[in-house]
Amino acid sequence: MFLNWSKFNTPYRERYIKNKVPATSGIYLLYVLMENNKWDCFYIGSTENLHESMMQHLETNQDPQIEENLKSYICGFEYAPLESDEERASALKYLFDKLKPGCMDDPGGKGKRVNYARSW
């Protein structure tokens, strides 16, 4: 499945999300800049509204690890619009298996390969 990924955006701040993220369904990836200057994916989200879900992460988060990363470190994000619930679920599973984000549990289900070739 081919996804139309946004550019990589940093920092993860309200004004960037307001200006860059549409209110459409899709998936998104959150990254933290590590000490070795490499980006590490720590969360993958699937949502009916990218803008709303990404803004909610700036409020009190139920996951203290996500909250700690966003408040204390340099974070970045990218997203891809994706309408179908089924396609979002299969893309989420594939990306989870590939990136192994530390702030989420295995979403289950069957993954479907998506384009994802980042150089960082």
Secondary structure, DSSP 8 states (H G I E B T S, - for coil): --------B-S--HHHHHHH--SS-EEEEEEEE-TTS-EEEEEEEEES-HHHHHHHTTS--SSHHHHHHHHHS-EEEEEEE---HHHHHHHHHHHHHHH--TTS----S-----------
